Amino acid sequence: MLPHDAVPIDRRSFIRLLAANSAFLAAVKASSSPPYYVGAGYSSDPYTAASTALSACGQFPNNLTGQTVVIKPNLLAPKPATSGATTDPRVVQAIVDLCLAAGATQILIVEAAPLGDPSNFGPCGYTTVFQSYPQVQLVDLRTGTYALSPVPGGGYAYQSMWVPSLVLEPDTFFISAAKLKTHVSAVASLSMKNLVGLASETAYAQPVATGYPRHDPA
């Protein structure tokens, strides 16, 4: 799926490069960026809180007719959301229901567990929540292919990156359902940190086996 000469990079360096690239692009494009809004939802029920926040934001797409939606939660460990480590499946369920109401024809919830580990969909509660959704598939990215894609606008750290082929398909809408938490390298784990889970293990693995070639337990 990837060339044998793909150059490995330390995962922490990968995160730092992502952060540097994001800061650079933000500085360059700040004057031309459209306004973005934050919605907040207060409830002891994760589904209600997420639904309220998305409604308050006012920017969730209302027309996804004919599109495939790819949702990337943070499922780095086989732990329930109550541990504070992973995205609650009921938060993603609220996103899924809004996507279906907007006309999405297929929804792929994607993640890749650390090398050698089984998928975390079951332990994180996703298999149970979405077993009654015929339009939803739980996709382990390690079972698919990756494609080398140019970085839009030209990258500061990378001109192109290996990303899952399914996110490059036409009529695809991508949503990062990140988990807000602290992180040993990135200080805070937000949406950009969540995208590390999209990275190819073959292309971006650490050169020395540590048990966490692309992820770490923080």
C-alpha positions as CSV (number, residue, x, y, z in Angstrom):
1,M,0.0,0.0,0.0
2,L,3.0,2.3,0.7
3,P,6.4,2.5,-1.0
4,H,9.2,0.7,0.8
5,D,11.2,4.0,0.9
6,A,8.6,5.8,3.0
7,V,10.6,7.7,5.6
8,P,9.6,7.0,9.3
9,I,9.3,9.9,11.7
10,D,9.1,10.1,15.4
11,R,5.4,10.6,16.5
12,R,6.2,13.5,18.8
13,S,8.1,15.2,16.0
14,F,5.1,14.6,13.8
15,I,2.8,16.3,16.3
16,R,5.2,19.3,16.6
17,L,5.3,19.6,12.9
18,L,1.5,19.5,12.7
19,A,1.4,22.3,15.3
20,A,4.0,24.4,13.5
21,N,2.2,23.9,10.2
22,S,-1.2,24.9,11.7
23,A,0.3,28.0,13.4
24,F,1.9,29.1,10.1
25,L,-1.1,28.6,8.0
26,A,-3.3,30.3,10.6
27,A,-1.1,33.3,10.5
28,V,-1.0,33.5,6.7
29,K,-4.7,32.9,6.2
30,A,-6.2,34.6,9.2
31,S,-7.3,37.7,7.3
32,S,-9.2,35.7,4.7
33,S,-10.7,33.0,6.9
34,P,-14.5,32.9,7.4
35,P,-15.9,33.3,11.0
36,Y,-16.2,30.2,13.0
37,Y,-18.4,29.8,16.1
38,V,-18.3,27.6,19.2
39,G,-21.4,26.1,20.5
40,A,-21.8,24.9,24.1
41,G,-24.2,22.4,25.5
42,Y,-24.8,21.7,29.2
43,S,-26.4,18.4,30.1
44,S,-25.5,15.3,32.1
45,D,-26.5,13.4,29.0
46,P,-23.8,13.3,26.4
47,Y,-26.2,13.0,23.5
48,T,-28.2,16.0,24.6
49,A,-25.1,18.1,25.4
50,A,-23.7,17.4,21.9
51,S,-27.0,18.1,20.1
52,T,-27.4,21.4,22.0
53,A,-23.8,22.5,21.3
54,L,-24.1,21.7,17.5
55,S,-27.4,23.6,17.4
56,A,-26.0,26.6,19.2
57,C,-23.0,26.7,16.9
58,G,-25.3,27.2,13.9
59,Q,-22.8,25.9,11.4
60,F,-23.6,22.2,11.0
61,P,-24.4,21.5,7.4
62,N,-28.1,21.1,6.6
63,N,-27.6,19.5,3.2
64,L,-25.5,16.3,3.0
65,T,-27.8,14.7,0.3
66,G,-25.9,11.9,-1.5
67,Q,-22.8,12.3,0.5
68,T,-20.7,9.9,2.6
69,V,-19.7,11.3,6.0
70,V,-16.5,10.2,7.6
71,I,-16.4,10.7,11.4
72,K,-13.1,10.4,13.3
73,P,-13.5,10.0,17.1
74,N,-10.6,9.6,19.5
75,L,-10.5,5.9,20.4
76,L,-6.8,5.5,21.2
77,A,-7.4,3.0,24.0
78,P,-9.9,0.3,24.9
79,K,-11.5,2.5,27.6
80,P,-15.0,3.9,28.0
81,A,-15.7,7.6,27.7
82,T,-16.1,7.8,31.5
83,S,-12.3,7.3,31.7
84,G,-11.8,10.7,30.1
85,A,-9.6,9.1,27.4
86,T,-12.0,8.5,24.5
87,T,-14.9,10.2,22.6
88,D,-18.3,9.2,24.0
89,P,-20.2,7.2,21.4
90,R,-23.4,9.1,22.3
91,V,-21.7,12.3,21.3
92,V,-20.9,10.7,17.9
93,Q,-24.5,9.4,17.8
94,A,-25.8,13.0,18.0
95,I,-23.5,13.9,15.1
96,V,-24.7,10.8,13.1
97,D,-28.4,11.6,13.7
98,L,-27.8,15.2,12.4
99,C,-26.0,13.8,9.3
100,L,-28.8,11.4,8.5
101,A,-31.3,14.2,9.0
102,A,-29.3,16.3,6.5
103,G,-29.5,13.5,3.9
104,A,-26.2,11.6,4.2
105,T,-26.4,8.2,2.6
106,Q,-23.6,6.5,4.4
107,I,-21.6,7.2,7.5
108,L,-18.2,5.8,8.3
109,I,-16.8,6.0,11.8
110,V,-13.1,5.5,11.5
111,E,-10.1,4.9,13.8
112,A,-6.9,2.9,13.9
113,A,-5.7,1.3,17.1
114,P,-2.0,1.1,18.0
115,L,0.0,-1.5,16.0
116,G,-0.7,-5.0,17.1
117,D,-3.8,-4.2,19.1
118,P,-7.4,-5.1,18.2
119,S,-9.9,-2.4,17.2
120,N,-11.3,-0.3,20.2
121,F,-14.8,0.1,18.8
122,G,-16.2,-2.6,21.1
123,P,-14.5,-1.6,24.4
124,C,-15.4,2.1,23.7
125,G,-19.1,1.3,23.3
126,Y,-19.4,2.0,19.6
127,T,-20.5,-1.5,18.5
128,T,-23.4,-1.4,20.9
129,V,-24.6,2.1,20.1
130,F,-24.5,1.8,16.3
131,Q,-25.6,-1.8,15.8
132,S,-29.1,-0.6,15.0
133,Y,-27.9,1.9,12.4
134,P,-27.8,0.3,8.9
135,Q,-26.2,3.4,7.4
136,V,-23.2,3.4,9.8
137,Q,-20.0,1.3,9.4
138,L,-17.3,1.1,11.9
139,V,-14.1,1.1,9.9
140,D,-10.6,0.1,11.1
141,L,-8.3,2.2,8.9
142,R,-5.6,-0.4,9.1
143,T,-7.7,-2.7,6.8
144,G,-7.9,-0.1,4.0
145,T,-5.5,1.7,1.7
146,Y,-3.6,5.0,1.9
147,A,-2.9,7.5,-0.8
148,L,-0.3,10.3,-1.1
149,S,-2.2,13.5,-1.1
150,P,-0.9,17.1,-1.7
151,V,-1.3,19.4,1.3
152,P,-3.9,22.1,0.3
153,G,-2.2,25.4,-0.2
154,G,1.3,23.9,0.2
155,G,2.5,22.6,3.6
156,Y,5.0,24.1,5.9
157,A,6.3,20.7,7.1
158,Y,5.0,18.4,4.3
159,Q,4.1,19.1,0.7
160,S,2.1,15.9,0.7
161,M,1.0,13.2,3.2
162,W,-0.2,9.6,3.2
163,V,-3.9,9.7,4.3
164,P,-6.7,7.0,4.1
165,S,-8.0,6.7,0.6
166,L,-11.6,6.8,1.8
167,V,-11.3,10.4,3.0
168,L,-10.3,11.4,-0.5
169,E,-13.3,9.9,-2.2
170,P,-15.7,12.4,-4.0
171,D,-18.8,13.5,-2.2
172,T,-17.2,12.8,1.2
173,F,-17.7,15.1,4.2
174,F,-15.2,14.8,7.0
175,I,-15.9,15.5,10.7
176,S,-13.3,15.3,13.5
177,A,-15.1,14.3,16.8
178,A,-12.1,15.0,19.0
179,K,-11.8,14.5,22.8
180,L,-10.8,17.5,24.8
181,K,-8.1,16.5,27.3
182,T,-4.5,17.2,28.3
183,H,-1.6,15.7,26.5
184,V,2.1,15.1,27.5
185,S,3.5,16.5,24.2
186,A,0.8,18.7,22.8
187,V,-0.5,20.2,26.1
188,A,-4.1,19.9,24.9
189,S,-5.6,17.1,22.8
190,L,-7.9,18.9,20.3
191,S,-9.1,18.3,16.7
192,M,-5.6,18.5,15.1
193,K,-4.2,16.0,17.6
194,N,-7.2,13.7,16.9
195,L,-6.1,13.6,13.2
196,V,-2.9,11.8,14.2
197,G,-5.0,8.7,14.2
198,L,-5.4,9.1,10.4
199,A,-1.7,8.8,9.8
200,S,-0.3,5.7,8.2
201,E,1.6,3.5,10.5
202,T,3.9,2.4,7.7
203,A,4.8,5.9,6.7
204,Y,4.9,7.6,10.1
205,A,6.0,5.0,12.6
206,Q,8.8,5.6,15.1
207,P,12.0,3.9,13.9
208,V,12.3,2.1,17.3
209,A,9.5,-0.2,18.5
210,T,8.0,1.3,21.6
211,G,4.6,-0.4,21.6
212,Y,3.1,2.9,20.4
213,P,4.5,3.5,16.9
214,R,2.1,6.3,16.1
215,H,0.0,6.8,19.3
216,D,1.0,7.2,22.9
217,P,-1.1,6.5,26.1
218,A,-1.5,10.1,27.1
